[in-house]
Amino acid sequence: MAASAVVGALACQVDSYLRNFETTVVSCRQIKTAPPSKAGKKSKLPTTSSDGTQECFEVELKDTILFPEGGGQPSDHGVIATPDAEFPVLGIRRALLTALHQVPKPIEPNTPVKLEVDWRRRFDHMQQHSGQHLISAILDQIQVPTLAWSLGEKLSYVELPRKLTDEEVLEVEDRCNDVIRQGIDIWVEVPDKDLVNKNKLPDDYDAERGVLRVVHIGNLDANPCCGTHLKNTREMGSIALLHQLPVRGSNSRLHFLIGDRVREYARESNNLTRALNSRLSCQTEEIELKISRLESQLRDSLKREKLWMADVVKAEAARVNEALKLVKKSYVYRGDIVGLDYFNSLVAEMGKLEPSSGVVILASGAGKNGGALLVIGDGADIVGSKIRDDCIIKGLKGGGKGAKWQGKITQWEKGEVESLKAFFDRLEVEPTYNRDSV
């Protein structure tokens, strides 16, 4: 069988507008991929071993309309259909000069197949990539070179050697949109290889056997690129330059949206603004002022809460110390708090517990929110471990030594607050603790 088309002269690079294509399988081999991240989308590839690696097959085709990841552009998605089945293509990678398509099942060599590209994803990538070339071309005009770029799922960015001023951002955006309105042709040239700047080629790309492409935006810009591109700037629709973030010294990342993403961003922003209008009971122009007032009110509330909490802690500490004097034990449960901050303040207000002062059980939280348990005083380690080991609170995990035991409660189950109080009521306090006394 003839060799497959090389990356640089793939059907998707020769004509980026092809949506369907017929070709033949050249080879297929099984590989294992790393397990997907927990935060990512659920993979469609089957897990095949205890280490979480996934079964995957890499298919080489005689030619393809599915673009392999490269040049800052993510790979296409699509479908490979045999006469008997359809397989989702979840990624395409470049291996030297060959495009390899990842599918969940093997496809025999010499099998005729039909390809279909995920056109919505492809056209979005074409808008972002061609738009990045335009942004970088306009930035070159103000002597700000593009150091790198990234095409993200929501936002993309160009990395620059310095932060642009607000005036520069507006100027670049205006110039870009003016070029879009002019409807300038975008076209690909394959010139003599000696005329192409090879500095940006991947280290493993064989320039002698490969195809070097230069993407032109009229007479405005000419840059080596392997990606899929639009035919005319008018297809970009519009460009919106957004915020900047500092990275690596003085470098800055300028985020942008192009084409359909601008409309989607406007829709999402409008929905968010309307939600804020409703929640804050104000007009759009009043949102910032309303939030500032709410922040001020929150700061005042937190100050008052801190003062009130200090009074509560002082009174609670006095009650606990009094109980220790009378019966050598005390119990505090607060269902309205979850963590240990309140109890740490309470322990500090109580002062140092002398040996034989007794034992204090402090518990917080309720229901699925969980909570915390803190035991201090004589035999605290034994008491805390007893509560845990006897499953009085099933969701309790923790430990301690001597006069302090603390743990986290992942969840309070029904009746456990009452069981803990009953345990405390039965607790017999002795000067020297042993497990039989609890």
RACORCOR-V222944 format. One record per residue. N is the residue number from 1. OMEGA is omega in whole degrees, -180 to 180 (* if undefined). D_CENTER is the distance of its C-alpha to the mean C-alpha in whole Angstrom. Layout:
# RACORCOR-V222944
n:N omega:OMEGA d_center:D_CENTER
n:N omega:OMEGA d_center:D_CENTER
This chain:
# RACORCOR-V222944
n:1 omega:-180 d_center:44
n:2 omega:180 d_center:43
n:3 omega:180 d_center:40
n:4 omega:177 d_center:37
n:5 omega:-178 d_center:36
n:6 omega:174 d_center:34
n:7 omega:-172 d_center:31
n:8 omega:178 d_center:32
n:9 omega:177 d_center:34
n:10 omega:-180 d_center:32
n:11 omega:180 d_center:33
n:12 omega:178 d_center:30
n:13 omega:177 d_center:31
n:14 omega:178 d_center:34
n:15 omega:-175 d_center:34
n:16 omega:-177 d_center:30
n:17 omega:176 d_center:31
n:18 omega:-180 d_center:32
n:19 omega:-180 d_center:31
n:20 omega:-174 d_center:33
n:21 omega:175 d_center:34
n:22 omega:-178 d_center:37
n:23 omega:-176 d_center:37
n:24 omega:178 d_center:38
n:25 omega:177 d_center:36
n:26 omega:-179 d_center:37
n:27 omega:179 d_center:35
n:28 omega:179 d_center:33
n:29 omega:-180 d_center:32
n:30 omega:175 d_center:30
n:31 omega:172 d_center:27
n:32 omega:180 d_center:24
n:33 omega:178 d_center:20
n:34 omega:178 d_center:18
n:35 omega:180 d_center:17
n:36 omega:177 d_center:13
n:37 omega:-179 d_center:10
n:38 omega:-178 d_center:10
n:39 omega:-176 d_center:7
n:40 omega:178 d_center:8
n:41 omega:180 d_center:11
n:42 omega:-178 d_center:14
n:43 omega:176 d_center:16
n:44 omega:179 d_center:20
n:45 omega:-179 d_center:21
n:46 omega:174 d_center:23
n:47 omega:-172 d_center:23
n:48 omega:-178 d_center:26
n:49 omega:-175 d_center:26
n:50 omega:-180 d_center:26
n:51 omega:175 d_center:23
n:52 omega:177 d_center:21
n:53 omega:-172 d_center:22
n:54 omega:179 d_center:22
n:55 omega:-178 d_center:25
n:56 omega:178 d_center:25
n:57 omega:179 d_center:27
n:58 omega:-175 d_center:27
n:59 omega:173 d_center:30
n:60 omega:-179 d_center:32
n:61 omega:178 d_center:33
n:62 omega:174 d_center:36
n:63 omega:-175 d_center:34
n:64 omega:171 d_center:31
n:65 omega:-180 d_center:30
n:66 omega:-172 d_center:26
n:67 omega:176 d_center:25
n:68 omega:-179 d_center:23
n:69 omega:178 d_center:20
n:70 omega:178 d_center:22
n:71 omega:-178 d_center:22
n:72 omega:-177 d_center:19
n:73 omega:177 d_center:19
n:74 omega:180 d_center:17
n:75 omega:174 d_center:19
n:76 omega:164 d_center:21
n:77 omega:180 d_center:21
n:78 omega:-177 d_center:24
n:79 omega:168 d_center:27
n:80 omega:-179 d_center:30
n:81 omega:172 d_center:33
n:82 omega:176 d_center:36
n:83 omega:-174 d_center:39
n:84 omega:-173 d_center:38
n:85 omega:174 d_center:34
n:86 omega:-179 d_center:31
n:87 omega:176 d_center:28
n:88 omega:175 d_center:24
n:89 omega:-174 d_center:23
n:90 omega:178 d_center:19
n:91 omega:176 d_center:19
n:92 omega:179 d_center:22
n:93 omega:177 d_center:23
n:94 omega:173 d_center:25
n:95 omega:-173 d_center:28
n:96 omega:-179 d_center:30
n:97 omega:-172 d_center:32
n:98 omega:175 d_center:31
n:99 omega:-179 d_center:28
n:100 omega:-174 d_center:27
n:101 omega:-179 d_center:25
n:102 omega:179 d_center:24
n:103 omega:-175 d_center:25
n:104 omega:-178 d_center:25
n:105 omega:-180 d_center:29
n:106 omega:174 d_center:32
n:107 omega:-175 d_center:34
n:108 omega:173 d_center:37
n:109 omega:-179 d_center:38
n:110 omega:178 d_center:41
n:111 omega:174 d_center:39
n:112 omega:-177 d_center:39
n:113 omega:174 d_center:36
n:114 omega:-179 d_center:34
n:115 omega:171 d_center:31
n:116 omega:-179 d_center:29
n:117 omega:171 d_center:26
n:118 omega:-169 d_center:23
n:119 omega:179 d_center:25
n:120 omega:179 d_center:22
n:121 omega:-179 d_center:20
n:122 omega:-176 d_center:22
n:123 omega:175 d_center:24
n:124 omega:180 d_center:21
n:125 omega:178 d_center:20
n:126 omega:178 d_center:24
n:127 omega:-178 d_center:23
n:128 omega:-175 d_center:21
n:129 omega:178 d_center:22
n:130 omega:178 d_center:26
n:131 omega:177 d_center:25
n:132 omega:177 d_center:23
n:133 omega:-180 d_center:27
n:134 omega:178 d_center:28
n:135 omega:-179 d_center:26
n:136 omega:178 d_center:27
n:137 omega:179 d_center:31
n:138 omega:176 d_center:31
n:139 omega:177 d_center:29
n:140 omega:-179 d_center:32
n:141 omega:176 d_center:35
n:142 omega:176 d_center:34
n:143 omega:174 d_center:34
n:144 omega:-177 d_center:30
n:145 omega:174 d_center:29
n:146 omega:-178 d_center:25
n:147 omega:-179 d_center:24
n:148 omega:175 d_center:21
n:149 omega:180 d_center:19
n:150 omega:177 d_center:15
n:151 omega:-177 d_center:15
n:152 omega:180 d_center:11
n:153 omega:180 d_center:11
n:154 omega:-178 d_center:11
n:155 omega:173 d_center:13
n:156 omega:178 d_center:15
n:157 omega:167 d_center:16
n:158 omega:178 d_center:20
n:159 omega:-174 d_center:20
n:160 omega:-178 d_center:23
n:161 omega:179 d_center:26
n:162 omega:176 d_center:26
n:163 omega:175 d_center:25
n:164 omega:172 d_center:27
n:165 omega:178 d_center:29
n:166 omega:179 d_center:28
n:167 omega:179 d_center:31
n:168 omega:179 d_center:30
n:169 omega:180 d_center:27
n:170 omega:-180 d_center:29
n:171 omega:-180 d_center:32
n:172 omega:179 d_center:29
n:173 omega:180 d_center:28
n:174 omega:-180 d_center:32
n:175 omega:179 d_center:33
n:176 omega:-178 d_center:30
n:177 omega:175 d_center:31
n:178 omega:177 d_center:34
n:179 omega:178 d_center:34
n:180 omega:-178 d_center:32
n:181 omega:180 d_center:35
n:182 omega:179 d_center:38
n:183 omega:-178 d_center:36
n:184 omega:-179 d_center:37
n:185 omega:174 d_center:37
n:186 omega:-176 d_center:34
n:187 omega:-176 d_center:35
n:188 omega:178 d_center:35
n:189 omega:172 d_center:38
n:190 omega:-176 d_center:39
n:191 omega:173 d_center:41
n:192 omega:-174 d_center:43
n:193 omega:180 d_center:40
n:194 omega:-178 d_center:42
n:195 omega:-176 d_center:41
n:196 omega:175 d_center:37
n:197 omega:-175 d_center:35
n:198 omega:-175 d_center:34
n:199 omega:-176 d_center:32
n:200 omega:178 d_center:29
n:201 omega:174 d_center:29
n:202 omega:-177 d_center:27
n:203 omega:-176 d_center:29
n:204 omega:179 d_center:30
n:205 omega:-178 d_center:31
n:206 omega:-176 d_center:35
n:207 omega:-178 d_center:36
n:208 omega:-179 d_center:40
n:209 omega:-177 d_center:39
n:210 omega:-180 d_center:36
n:211 omega:-179 d_center:36
n:212 omega:-175 d_center:35
n:213 omega:175 d_center:34
n:214 omega:-180 d_center:34
n:215 omega:-179 d_center:32
n:216 omega:166 d_center:35
n:217 omega:-175 d_center:34
n:218 omega:175 d_center:38
n:219 omega:-176 d_center:39
n:220 omega:-172 d_center:36
n:221 omega:174 d_center:34
n:222 omega:-176 d_center:34
n:223 omega:175 d_center:32
n:224 omega:-178 d_center:31
n:225 omega:179 d_center:28
n:226 omega:-169 d_center:28
n:227 omega:176 d_center:25
n:228 omega:-172 d_center:26
n:229 omega:176 d_center:28
n:230 omega:177 d_center:29
n:231 omega:-175 d_center:33
n:232 omega:-178 d_center:34
n:233 omega:-179 d_center:32
n:234 omega:-180 d_center:33
n:235 omega:177 d_center:30
n:236 omega:-180 d_center:27
n:237 omega:178 d_center:28
n:238 omega:178 d_center:27
n:239 omega:175 d_center:25
n:240 omega:175 d_center:23
n:241 omega:-173 d_center:22
n:242 omega:-174 d_center:20
n:243 omega:175 d_center:19
n:244 omega:177 d_center:19
n:245 omega:179 d_center:17
n:246 omega:175 d_center:19
n:247 omega:172 d_center:18
n:248 omega:178 d_center:21
n:249 omega:-177 d_center:24
n:250 omega:-179 d_center:25
n:251 omega:-179 d_center:23
n:252 omega:176 d_center:21
n:253 omega:179 d_center:18
n:254 omega:-177 d_center:19
n:255 omega:-177 d_center:17
n:256 omega:174 d_center:18
n:257 omega:-179 d_center:19
n:258 omega:171 d_center:22
n:259 omega:-176 d_center:24
n:260 omega:180 d_center:22
n:261 omega:178 d_center:19
n:262 omega:179 d_center:21
n:263 omega:180 d_center:23
n:264 omega:179 d_center:20
n:265 omega:178 d_center:18
n:266 omega:180 d_center:22
n:267 omega:-180 d_center:22
n:268 omega:180 d_center:19
n:269 omega:179 d_center:20
n:270 omega:178 d_center:23
n:271 omega:179 d_center:22
n:272 omega:180 d_center:20
n:273 omega:179 d_center:23
n:274 omega:177 d_center:26
n:275 omega:178 d_center:24
n:276 omega:176 d_center:24
n:277 omega:-178 d_center:28
n:278 omega:-177 d_center:28
n:279 omega:-177 d_center:27
n:280 omega:-179 d_center:28
n:281 omega:-180 d_center:32
n:282 omega:175 d_center:32
n:283 omega:-176 d_center:32
n:284 omega:-177 d_center:29
n:285 omega:-179 d_center:31
n:286 omega:-174 d_center:31
n:287 omega:-177 d_center:28
n:288 omega:179 d_center:27
n:289 omega:-179 d_center:31
n:290 omega:179 d_center:30
n:291 omega:178 d_center:27
n:292 omega:179 d_center:29
n:293 omega:179 d_center:31
n:294 omega:177 d_center:29
n:295 omega:179 d_center:28
n:296 omega:178 d_center:31
n:297 omega:179 d_center:32
n:298 omega:178 d_center:29
n:299 omega:179 d_center:31
n:300 omega:180 d_center:34
n:301 omega:180 d_center:33
n:302 omega:178 d_center:32
n:303 omega:179 d_center:35
n:304 omega:179 d_center:37
n:305 omega:-180 d_center:35
n:306 omega:179 d_center:35
n:307 omega:179 d_center:39
n:308 omega:-180 d_center:39
n:309 omega:178 d_center:37
n:310 omega:178 d_center:40
n:311 omega:180 d_center:43
n:312 omega:-180 d_center:41
n:313 omega:-179 d_center:40
n:314 omega:180 d_center:44
n:315 omega:180 d_center:46
n:316 omega:180 d_center:44
n:317 omega:178 d_center:44
n:318 omega:180 d_center:48
n:319 omega:-180 d_center:48
n:320 omega:-179 d_center:46
n:321 omega:179 d_center:49
n:322 omega:179 d_center:52
n:323 omega:179 d_center:51
n:324 omega:179 d_center:51
n:325 omega:-175 d_center:54
n:326 omega:-172 d_center:56
n:327 omega:176 d_center:54
n:328 omega:176 d_center:52
n:329 omega:179 d_center:49
n:330 omega:-175 d_center:46
n:331 omega:177 d_center:43
n:332 omega:173 d_center:41
n:333 omega:177 d_center:38
n:334 omega:180 d_center:36
n:335 omega:-176 d_center:34
n:336 omega:177 d_center:32
n:337 omega:-176 d_center:30
n:338 omega:-173 d_center:28
n:339 omega:-175 d_center:27
n:340 omega:-175 d_center:30
n:341 omega:-179 d_center:30
n:342 omega:-178 d_center:33
n:343 omega:177 d_center:35
n:344 omega:177 d_center:35
n:345 omega:179 d_center:36
n:346 omega:-180 d_center:39
n:347 omega:179 d_center:40
n:348 omega:-180 d_center:40
n:349 omega:180 d_center:42
n:350 omega:-176 d_center:44
n:351 omega:-176 d_center:45
n:352 omega:176 d_center:46
n:353 omega:177 d_center:47
n:354 omega:176 d_center:50
n:355 omega:-179 d_center:51
n:356 omega:176 d_center:53
n:357 omega:-178 d_center:51
n:358 omega:-176 d_center:50
n:359 omega:-180 d_center:46
n:360 omega:176 d_center:43
n:361 omega:-179 d_center:41
n:362 omega:-178 d_center:38
n:363 omega:-179 d_center:35
n:364 omega:174 d_center:32
n:365 omega:-180 d_center:30
n:366 omega:173 d_center:31
n:367 omega:-176 d_center:29
n:368 omega:178 d_center:26
n:369 omega:-179 d_center:25
n:370 omega:-179 d_center:26
n:371 omega:-177 d_center:28
n:372 omega:176 d_center:30
n:373 omega:177 d_center:33
n:374 omega:177 d_center:35
n:375 omega:179 d_center:39
n:376 omega:176 d_center:41
n:377 omega:-176 d_center:45
n:378 omega:176 d_center:47
n:379 omega:-178 d_center:46
n:380 omega:-179 d_center:42
n:381 omega:180 d_center:41
n:382 omega:-179 d_center:43
n:383 omega:-180 d_center:43
n:384 omega:-180 d_center:39
n:385 omega:178 d_center:39
n:386 omega:179 d_center:42
n:387 omega:-180 d_center:39
n:388 omega:-173 d_center:36
n:389 omega:178 d_center:39
n:390 omega:177 d_center:41
n:391 omega:174 d_center:38
n:392 omega:171 d_center:39
n:393 omega:-173 d_center:35
n:394 omega:-178 d_center:33
n:395 omega:-177 d_center:30
n:396 omega:174 d_center:31
n:397 omega:180 d_center:30
n:398 omega:-179 d_center:31
n:399 omega:-180 d_center:34
n:400 omega:-178 d_center:37
n:401 omega:176 d_center:40
n:402 omega:-171 d_center:43
n:403 omega:178 d_center:43
n:404 omega:176 d_center:39
n:405 omega:178 d_center:37
n:406 omega:-179 d_center:33
n:407 omega:178 d_center:31
n:408 omega:178 d_center:28
n:409 omega:-178 d_center:28
n:410 omega:-180 d_center:25
n:411 omega:173 d_center:27
n:412 omega:175 d_center:31
n:413 omega:-177 d_center:33
n:414 omega:177 d_center:36
n:415 omega:-176 d_center:39
n:416 omega:176 d_center:37
n:417 omega:178 d_center:38
n:418 omega:179 d_center:42
n:419 omega:179 d_center:42
n:420 omega:179 d_center:41
n:421 omega:179 d_center:43
n:422 omega:176 d_center:46
n:423 omega:-180 d_center:45
n:424 omega:-179 d_center:46
n:425 omega:180 d_center:49
n:426 omega:-172 d_center:50
n:427 omega:177 d_center:49
n:428 omega:-175 d_center:52
n:429 omega:178 d_center:52
n:430 omega:179 d_center:54
n:431 omega:179 d_center:55
n:432 omega:-174 d_center:53
n:433 omega:166 d_center:51
n:434 omega:-174 d_center:51
n:435 omega:-180 d_center:49
n:436 omega:-178 d_center:52
n:437 omega:177 d_center:52
n:438 omega:* d_center:49
